[in-house]
Amino acid sequence: MAMQAKDIETLIRQAFPDASVEIADLAGDGDHYAATVVSSAFKGKTRVQQHQMVYAALKGRMGGELHALALTTSVPA
């Protein structure tokens, strides 16, 4: 079963309450999303570490309910 964009956003916001989160359904199928996450929690972290933090926030749903997520992360300007 596919994940809804709102569910992805909710999980990310639970892990990063200060985050600005934008989710886009890339294929219209509920399986391929793009997410942009901006959070102060990423300060001092490498891009890989930032992405790992977001994947951890998704609580194991990557590869199952969520097939693909194109991820862009950054700290607030």
PyRosetta script that sets phi, psi and omega in degrees:
from pyrosetta import init, pose_from_sequence

init()
pose = pose_from_sequence("MAMQAKDIETLIRQAFPDASVEIADLAGDGDHYAATVVSSAFKGKTRVQQHQMVYAALKGRMGGELHALALTTSVPA")
pose.set_psi(1, 135.8)
pose.set_omega(1, -177.6)
pose.set_phi(2, -76.8)
pose.set_psi(2, 156.5)
pose.set_omega(2, 176.0)
pose.set_phi(3, -91.9)
pose.set_psi(3, 148.1)
pose.set_omega(3, 174.3)
pose.set_phi(4, -87.0)
pose.set_psi(4, 148.7)
pose.set_omega(4, 179.6)
pose.set_phi(5, -56.6)
pose.set_psi(5, -38.8)
pose.set_omega(5, -179.4)
pose.set_phi(6, -62.5)
pose.set_psi(6, -36.2)
pose.set_omega(6, 178.7)
pose.set_phi(7, -67.2)
pose.set_psi(7, -39.1)
pose.set_omega(7, 177.4)
pose.set_phi(8, -63.6)
pose.set_psi(8, -47.4)
pose.set_omega(8, -179.9)
pose.set_phi(9, -60.1)
pose.set_psi(9, -42.5)
pose.set_omega(9, -179.6)
pose.set_phi(10, -61.4)
pose.set_psi(10, -46.1)
pose.set_omega(10, 179.8)
pose.set_phi(11, -62.2)
pose.set_psi(11, -42.0)
pose.set_omega(11, -179.9)
pose.set_phi(12, -67.0)
pose.set_psi(12, -42.8)
pose.set_omega(12, -180.0)
pose.set_phi(13, -66.8)
pose.set_psi(13, -31.2)
pose.set_omega(13, 176.3)
pose.set_phi(14, -64.8)
pose.set_psi(14, -38.6)
pose.set_omega(14, -179.6)
pose.set_phi(15, -79.4)
pose.set_psi(15, -31.8)
pose.set_omega(15, -176.4)
pose.set_phi(16, -131.1)
pose.set_psi(16, 79.3)
pose.set_omega(16, -175.1)
pose.set_phi(17, -57.3)
pose.set_psi(17, -27.3)
pose.set_omega(17, -178.3)
pose.set_phi(18, -87.6)
pose.set_psi(18, -0.7)
pose.set_omega(18, -169.8)
pose.set_phi(19, -71.6)
pose.set_psi(19, 146.0)
pose.set_omega(19, 165.2)
pose.set_phi(20, -95.6)
pose.set_psi(20, 123.1)
pose.set_omega(20, -174.8)
pose.set_phi(21, -126.7)
pose.set_psi(21, 128.5)
pose.set_omega(21, 174.1)
pose.set_phi(22, -125.4)
pose.set_psi(22, 129.2)
pose.set_omega(22, -179.7)
pose.set_phi(23, -121.5)
pose.set_psi(23, 133.6)
pose.set_omega(23, 176.4)
pose.set_phi(24, -127.8)
pose.set_psi(24, 134.2)
pose.set_omega(24, 175.8)
pose.set_phi(25, -85.2)
pose.set_psi(25, 108.5)
pose.set_omega(25, -172.1)
pose.set_phi(26, -72.4)
pose.set_psi(26, -34.3)
pose.set_omega(26, -174.3)
pose.set_phi(27, -115.4)
pose.set_psi(27, -2.4)
pose.set_omega(27, -178.7)
pose.set_phi(28, 72.6)
pose.set_psi(28, 15.5)
pose.set_omega(28, -176.1)
pose.set_phi(29, -111.1)
pose.set_psi(29, 0.3)
pose.set_omega(29, -178.8)
pose.set_phi(30, 72.5)
pose.set_psi(30, 10.2)
pose.set_omega(30, -179.6)
pose.set_phi(31, -118.7)
pose.set_psi(31, -20.0)
pose.set_omega(31, -175.4)
pose.set_phi(32, -124.5)
pose.set_psi(32, 108.2)
pose.set_omega(32, -176.5)
pose.set_phi(33, -121.7)
pose.set_psi(33, 159.7)
pose.set_omega(33, 167.4)
pose.set_phi(34, -119.7)
pose.set_psi(34, 138.1)
pose.set_omega(34, 178.6)
pose.set_phi(35, -130.5)
pose.set_psi(35, 135.9)
pose.set_omega(35, 172.0)
pose.set_phi(36, -115.5)
pose.set_psi(36, 122.7)
pose.set_omega(36, -177.3)
pose.set_phi(37, -126.9)
pose.set_psi(37, 122.6)
pose.set_omega(37, 178.2)
pose.set_phi(38, -118.3)
pose.set_psi(38, 118.7)
pose.set_omega(38, -177.4)
pose.set_phi(39, -148.7)
pose.set_psi(39, 144.4)
pose.set_omega(39, 176.3)
pose.set_phi(40, -68.0)
pose.set_psi(40, -17.8)
pose.set_omega(40, 178.1)
pose.set_phi(41, -63.9)
pose.set_psi(41, -18.9)
pose.set_omega(41, -178.7)
pose.set_phi(42, -84.7)
pose.set_psi(42, -7.2)
pose.set_omega(42, -176.9)
pose.set_phi(43, -57.7)
pose.set_psi(43, 129.7)
pose.set_omega(43, 178.0)
pose.set_phi(44, 81.4)
pose.set_psi(44, 0.3)
pose.set_omega(44, -179.2)
pose.set_phi(45, -100.2)
pose.set_psi(45, 148.7)
pose.set_omega(45, 174.2)
pose.set_phi(46, -72.7)
pose.set_psi(46, 165.5)
pose.set_omega(46, 178.3)
pose.set_phi(47, -59.3)
pose.set_psi(47, -40.7)
pose.set_omega(47, 178.3)
pose.set_phi(48, -62.0)
pose.set_psi(48, -44.7)
pose.set_omega(48, 178.8)
pose.set_phi(49, -62.9)
pose.set_psi(49, -39.8)
pose.set_omega(49, 177.7)
pose.set_phi(50, -60.6)
pose.set_psi(50, -45.8)
pose.set_omega(50, -179.9)
pose.set_phi(51, -65.1)
pose.set_psi(51, -39.5)
pose.set_omega(51, 177.3)
pose.set_phi(52, -61.6)
pose.set_psi(52, -36.8)
pose.set_omega(52, 178.5)
pose.set_phi(53, -64.6)
pose.set_psi(53, -41.4)
pose.set_omega(53, 179.2)
pose.set_phi(54, -68.2)
pose.set_psi(54, -43.7)
pose.set_omega(54, 178.0)
pose.set_phi(55, -59.5)
pose.set_psi(55, -39.6)
pose.set_omega(55, 178.1)
pose.set_phi(56, -63.1)
pose.set_psi(56, -36.6)
pose.set_omega(56, 179.2)
pose.set_phi(57, -64.7)
pose.set_psi(57, -25.0)
pose.set_omega(57, -179.2)
pose.set_phi(58, -81.6)
pose.set_psi(58, -0.8)
pose.set_omega(58, 170.3)
pose.set_phi(59, 51.8)
pose.set_psi(59, 49.7)
pose.set_omega(59, 174.0)
pose.set_phi(60, 79.0)
pose.set_psi(60, 7.9)
pose.set_omega(60, -177.9)
pose.set_phi(61, -82.1)
pose.set_psi(61, -16.4)
pose.set_omega(61, 177.0)
pose.set_phi(62, -63.8)
pose.set_psi(62, 133.7)
pose.set_omega(62, 179.4)
pose.set_phi(63, 87.1)
pose.set_psi(63, -11.3)
pose.set_omega(63, 177.9)
pose.set_phi(64, -114.9)
pose.set_psi(64, -96.4)
pose.set_omega(64, 178.0)
pose.set_phi(65, -63.2)
pose.set_psi(65, -32.0)
pose.set_omega(65, -178.5)
pose.set_phi(66, -113.2)
pose.set_psi(66, 110.3)
pose.set_omega(66, -174.1)
pose.set_phi(67, -77.3)
pose.set_psi(67, -46.1)
pose.set_omega(67, -175.0)
pose.set_phi(68, -144.7)
pose.set_psi(68, 137.5)
pose.set_omega(68, 178.1)
pose.set_phi(69, -139.4)
pose.set_psi(69, 111.0)
pose.set_omega(69, 173.9)
pose.set_phi(70, -83.0)
pose.set_psi(70, 118.9)
pose.set_omega(70, -168.7)
pose.set_phi(71, -114.4)
pose.set_psi(71, 132.3)
pose.set_omega(71, 172.1)
pose.set_phi(72, -124.8)
pose.set_psi(72, 124.2)
pose.set_omega(72, -178.8)
pose.set_phi(73, -127.7)
pose.set_psi(73, 152.0)
pose.set_omega(73, 175.6)
pose.set_phi(74, -165.8)
pose.set_psi(74, 170.4)
pose.set_omega(74, 174.3)
pose.set_phi(75, -95.1)
pose.set_psi(75, 156.6)
pose.set_omega(75, 178.8)
pose.set_phi(76, -61.3)
pose.set_psi(76, 145.7)
pose.set_omega(76, -179.6)
pose.set_phi(77, -75.9)
pose.dump_pdb("model.pdb")
